[in-house]
């Protein structure tokens, strides 16, 4: 990944955070070697000598100037570190005027993104280069984290509360977003990307692709479109298409197959009923898949998701 500054920083803000840590490291290293060097020097100089030599040390009762300096100098160093750290912290917490607002809601185990003009996305945030961006964060179920290591910023996403975070990306690229709070079995798969685009390219994306939710071309093959949708919509956070099973049924070989249901019955895998969703009294769930109650808000939110992801109308919801 291209970086603006050393140490992987992706913005001038991140560079100032790195500079603060470098300052603390240099000061700490200087005093460490100073004190340890003096320790070794005095241990050698005043070591116990042979009985036939003078082992007495000078009678030093104190040095007021030395005592004043070793109180004053560390105090000034601590004040410098505090002041610089405070300036960096306030710069990270107070967004610049005119920052673009992007709403991000965390839920198990996806990031739902909504732009001010109504565009939506899952696990992908696109922002223009060189413009401040303010993230307005919330959570629907449990505590989640929103961590951008390349920008040196992190904020908790708390149910029932709104938190904020802002960055000013300086160079185009793709930057990983991590959830830093254990939020369940799919926590390690809760990943997203911040895509920083040149201003002109971003404007073109907004005009031609962004408002359509990122849909592909009209002649896009069905299989290609399906793969793109499940990747961009967060389906693969719970489902697998190959290899090791995750927390939800594997998609591999599902279409056209017979799905075993509880009680020994079978169902055609082409029917659009989400596996594992409680279908109401008298309905059968997939064998071996824990059933759960889907509330009205979850169902409505799923039906409003972009890229054509909809829960079938025949799914019954327990109220």
C-alpha positions as CSV (number, residue, x, y, z in Angstrom):
1,X,0.0,0.0,0.0
2,X,1.2,3.5,-0.8
3,X,1.8,5.6,2.2
4,X,2.1,9.4,2.6
5,X,4.6,9.2,5.5
6,X,6.9,6.7,7.1
7,X,5.6,4.0,9.4
8,X,2.6,3.3,7.2
9,X,0.8,6.6,8.0
10,X,-1.9,7.5,5.4
11,X,-2.5,11.1,6.4
12,X,-0.8,14.1,7.9
13,X,-2.8,13.4,11.1
14,X,-1.4,10.0,11.3
15,X,2.1,11.4,10.8
16,X,1.7,13.7,13.8
17,X,0.6,10.7,15.9
18,X,3.7,8.9,14.7
19,X,5.9,11.9,15.5
20,X,4.5,12.0,19.1
21,X,5.4,8.3,19.6
22,X,8.9,8.9,18.1
23,X,9.4,11.9,20.4
24,X,8.4,9.8,23.5
25,X,10.6,6.9,22.3
26,X,13.7,9.2,21.7
27,X,13.3,10.9,25.1
28,X,12.7,7.7,26.9
29,X,15.7,6.1,25.1
30,X,18.0,9.0,26.0
31,X,17.2,8.9,29.7
32,X,17.4,5.1,29.7
33,X,20.9,5.0,28.4
34,X,21.9,8.0,30.5
35,X,20.8,6.5,33.8
36,X,22.0,3.0,32.9
37,X,25.3,4.3,31.8
38,X,25.7,6.2,35.0
39,X,24.7,3.1,37.0
40,X,27.4,1.1,35.3
41,X,30.0,3.8,35.7
42,X,29.4,4.3,39.4
43,X,29.2,0.6,40.0
44,X,32.7,0.2,38.5
45,X,34.2,3.4,40.0
46,X,33.0,2.7,43.5
47,X,33.3,-1.1,43.5
48,X,34.8,-2.7,46.7
49,X,38.6,-2.6,46.5
50,X,41.3,-4.8,48.0
51,X,41.8,-4.6,51.8
52,X,45.2,-2.9,51.3
53,X,43.6,0.0,49.4
54,X,41.5,2.9,50.4
55,X,37.8,1.9,50.3
56,X,36.3,5.0,51.8
57,X,34.2,7.3,49.6
58,X,33.9,11.0,49.9
59,X,31.3,12.3,52.4
60,X,28.7,13.9,50.1
61,X,25.7,15.2,52.0
62,X,23.8,16.8,49.0
63,X,24.0,19.1,46.0
64,X,21.1,21.6,45.8
65,X,21.8,22.6,42.2
66,X,21.8,19.0,41.1
67,X,18.6,18.2,43.0
68,X,17.0,21.3,41.4
69,X,18.0,20.3,37.9
70,X,16.8,16.7,38.2
71,X,13.4,17.9,39.3
72,X,13.2,20.7,36.7
73,X,14.3,18.9,33.6
74,X,12.0,15.9,33.9
75,X,9.1,18.2,34.7
76,X,9.7,20.2,31.6
77,X,10.0,17.1,29.5
78,X,6.7,15.8,30.8
79,X,5.0,19.1,30.1
80,X,6.3,19.1,26.5
81,X,5.0,15.6,25.9
82,X,1.7,16.5,27.4
83,X,1.3,19.7,25.4
84,X,2.2,18.0,22.1
85,X,0.0,15.0,22.9
86,X,-2.9,17.3,23.8
87,X,-2.6,19.2,20.5
88,X,-2.5,16.0,18.5
89,X,-5.5,14.6,20.4
90,X,-7.7,17.7,19.9
91,X,-6.7,17.7,16.2
92,X,-8.0,14.1,15.9
93,X,-11.2,14.7,17.8
94,X,-12.4,18.1,16.4
95,X,-13.3,17.7,12.7
96,X,-12.6,20.4,10.2
97,X,-15.5,22.6,9.0
98,X,-17.3,21.3,5.9
99,X,-16.3,17.7,6.4
100,X,-18.4,15.1,4.4
101,X,-20.5,13.1,6.8
102,X,-20.8,9.3,6.3
103,X,-23.0,7.2,8.5
104,X,-21.7,3.8,9.5
105,X,-23.8,1.3,11.5
106,X,-22.2,-1.8,12.9
107,X,-24.1,-5.1,13.3
108,X,-23.2,-8.7,13.4
109,X,-21.0,-8.9,11.3
110,X,-21.1,-6.1,8.7
111,X,-20.7,-2.4,8.4
112,X,-23.7,-0.7,6.9
113,X,-22.8,2.6,5.2
114,X,-25.1,5.4,4.3
115,X,-24.0,8.6,2.5
116,X,-25.8,12.0,2.9
117,X,-27.4,11.7,-0.5
118,X,-29.0,8.4,0.3
119,X,-26.5,6.0,-1.3
120,X,-25.8,2.9,0.7
121,X,-23.1,0.2,0.8
122,X,-22.0,-2.8,2.8
123,X,-18.4,-3.1,4.1
124,X,-17.1,-0.5,1.7
125,X,-16.7,3.3,2.1
126,X,-15.6,5.5,-0.7
127,X,-14.3,9.0,0.0
128,X,-12.5,11.7,-2.0
129,X,-8.8,12.4,-1.6
130,X,-7.8,15.5,0.3
131,X,-11.2,16.3,1.8
132,X,-12.1,15.8,5.4
133,X,-14.6,13.0,6.2
134,X,-16.6,12.7,9.4
135,X,-17.8,9.2,10.3
136,X,-21.0,9.1,12.4
137,X,-21.0,5.7,14.1
138,X,-23.7,3.6,15.7
139,X,-24.4,0.0,16.4
140,X,-27.6,-2.1,16.2
141,X,-26.9,-5.1,18.5
142,X,-23.7,-5.2,20.5
143,X,-20.5,-3.2,20.9
144,X,-18.4,-3.0,17.8
145,X,-15.1,-1.2,16.9
146,X,-14.2,1.0,13.9
147,X,-10.4,1.0,13.6
148,X,-8.4,2.5,10.7
149,X,-4.8,1.6,11.6
150,X,-3.3,3.4,8.6
151,X,-4.9,6.6,9.9
152,X,-4.1,5.9,13.6
153,X,-7.7,6.4,14.7
154,X,-10.2,4.1,16.4
155,X,-13.7,4.6,17.9
156,X,-16.2,2.3,19.6
157,X,-19.6,1.8,18.0
158,X,-22.1,1.6,20.9
159,X,-25.8,0.6,20.7
160,X,-28.1,3.4,21.7
161,X,-25.3,6.1,21.3
162,X,-23.7,8.0,18.5
163,X,-20.0,8.5,18.3
164,X,-17.9,10.3,15.7
165,X,-14.5,10.1,14.1
166,X,-12.9,12.0,11.3
167,X,-10.0,11.7,8.9
168,X,-8.5,13.6,6.0
169,X,-7.0,11.1,3.5
170,X,-4.1,12.4,1.6
171,X,-3.4,9.7,-1.0
172,X,-5.6,7.3,-3.0
173,X,-5.6,3.7,-2.0
174,X,-7.5,1.0,-0.2
175,X,-7.2,0.9,3.6
176,X,-8.5,-1.9,5.9
177,X,-11.1,-1.3,8.6
178,X,-11.1,-3.7,11.5
179,X,-13.6,-4.4,14.3
180,X,-11.5,-4.2,17.5
181,X,-14.2,-5.4,20.0
182,X,-15.1,-9.1,20.3
183,X,-18.7,-9.1,19.1
184,X,-19.4,-12.8,18.6
185,X,-18.4,-15.8,16.5
186,X,-18.1,-13.8,13.3
187,X,-15.9,-11.1,14.8
188,X,-12.7,-12.0,12.9
189,X,-14.7,-11.7,9.6
190,X,-16.0,-8.2,10.4
191,X,-13.8,-6.3,7.9
192,X,-14.4,-3.4,5.6
193,X,-12.4,-1.2,3.3
194,X,-12.0,2.6,3.1
195,X,-11.4,3.4,-0.6
196,X,-9.8,6.9,-1.1
197,X,-10.3,8.1,-4.7
198,X,-9.0,11.1,-6.6
199,X,-11.6,13.9,-6.6
200,X,-12.4,13.6,-10.3
201,X,-12.7,9.8,-10.1
202,X,-14.9,10.1,-7.0
203,X,-17.2,12.6,-8.7
204,X,-17.6,10.2,-11.7
205,X,-18.3,7.3,-9.3
206,X,-21.0,9.3,-7.6
207,X,-22.6,10.4,-10.9
208,X,-22.5,7.0,-12.6
209,X,-22.1,4.3,-10.1
210,X,-22.6,5.5,-6.6
211,X,-26.3,6.4,-6.9
212,X,-27.1,3.0,-8.3
213,X,-25.6,1.2,-5.3
214,X,-22.7,0.0,-7.2
215,X,-24.6,-2.3,-9.6
216,X,-22.7,-3.9,-12.4
217,X,-23.4,-3.6,-16.2
218,X,-26.6,-4.7,-17.6
219,X,-24.9,-7.5,-19.6
220,X,-23.1,-8.8,-16.6
221,X,-23.3,-12.6,-16.4
222,X,-25.6,-13.8,-13.6
223,X,-22.9,-15.9,-11.9
224,X,-20.5,-12.9,-11.9
225,X,-23.1,-10.6,-10.6
226,X,-24.0,-13.1,-7.8
227,X,-20.4,-13.4,-6.7
228,X,-20.0,-9.7,-6.6
229,X,-23.2,-9.2,-4.6
230,X,-22.4,-11.8,-1.9
231,X,-18.9,-10.4,-1.5
232,X,-20.0,-6.7,-1.3
233,X,-23.1,-7.3,0.8
234,X,-21.4,-9.0,3.7
235,X,-22.9,-12.5,3.0
236,X,-19.5,-14.2,3.3
237,X,-19.0,-13.0,6.8
238,X,-21.3,-15.8,7.9
239,X,-21.5,-18.1,4.8
240,X,-18.7,-19.9,3.0
241,X,-18.6,-20.8,-0.7
242,X,-15.7,-23.3,-0.4
243,X,-13.5,-24.8,2.2
244,X,-14.1,-24.6,6.0
245,X,-17.6,-24.1,7.3
246,X,-18.5,-20.8,9.0
247,X,-21.3,-20.0,11.3
248,X,-24.0,-20.3,8.6
249,X,-24.7,-22.9,5.9
250,X,-22.2,-23.3,3.1
251,X,-23.3,-21.9,-0.3
252,X,-21.3,-24.5,-2.3
253,X,-23.5,-26.9,-4.2
254,X,-26.6,-25.5,-2.6
255,X,-28.4,-24.3,-5.8
256,X,-30.4,-27.1,-7.3
257,X,-29.8,-29.5,-4.4
258,X,-32.1,-31.1,-1.9
259,X,-31.8,-29.4,1.5
260,X,-32.6,-31.7,4.4
261,X,-35.1,-30.2,6.9
262,X,-35.9,-31.1,10.5
263,X,-38.1,-34.1,10.6
264,X,-36.6,-35.8,7.6
265,X,-38.2,-33.8,4.8
266,X,-36.3,-32.2,2.0
267,X,-36.6,-28.8,0.2
268,X,-35.4,-27.6,-3.2
269,X,-32.3,-25.5,-2.6
270,X,-33.5,-23.1,-5.4
271,X,-36.3,-21.7,-3.3
272,X,-35.6,-18.3,-1.8
273,X,-36.0,-18.9,1.9
274,X,-33.0,-17.9,4.0
275,X,-31.5,-20.9,5.8
276,X,-31.7,-20.6,9.6
277,X,-34.5,-18.1,9.7
278,X,-37.5,-19.1,11.9
279,X,-40.4,-19.5,9.5
280,X,-43.1,-19.4,12.1
281,X,-45.2,-22.1,13.7
282,X,-45.5,-25.3,11.7
283,X,-42.6,-24.4,9.3
284,X,-39.5,-26.6,9.2
285,X,-35.9,-25.3,9.4
286,X,-32.8,-26.7,7.8
287,X,-31.4,-29.7,9.6
288,X,-28.5,-28.9,11.9
289,X,-29.0,-25.1,11.6
290,X,-30.0,-23.4,14.8
291,X,-33.3,-21.5,14.5
292,X,-33.6,-18.0,15.6
293,X,-36.4,-15.4,15.8
294,X,-36.0,-12.6,13.3
295,X,-37.6,-9.4,14.6
296,X,-39.5,-6.9,12.5
297,X,-36.7,-4.4,12.4
298,X,-34.2,-6.9,11.2
299,X,-36.5,-8.0,8.4
300,X,-37.3,-4.5,7.3
301,X,-33.6,-3.5,7.4
302,X,-32.7,-6.5,5.3
303,X,-35.4,-5.7,2.7
304,X,-34.0,-2.2,2.4
305,X,-30.4,-3.4,1.8
306,X,-28.8,-2.4,-1.5
307,X,-27.9,-4.4,-4.6
308,X,-31.2,-6.2,-4.7
309,X,-30.7,-8.2,-1.4
310,X,-34.3,-8.8,-0.2
311,X,-35.9,-11.2,2.2
312,X,-38.8,-13.0,0.5
313,X,-42.2,-11.7,1.4
314,X,-43.4,-15.2,2.3
315,X,-41.0,-15.4,5.3
316,X,-43.1,-15.2,8.5
317,X,-41.6,-13.2,11.4
318,X,-42.5,-13.8,15.0
319,X,-43.6,-10.6,16.7
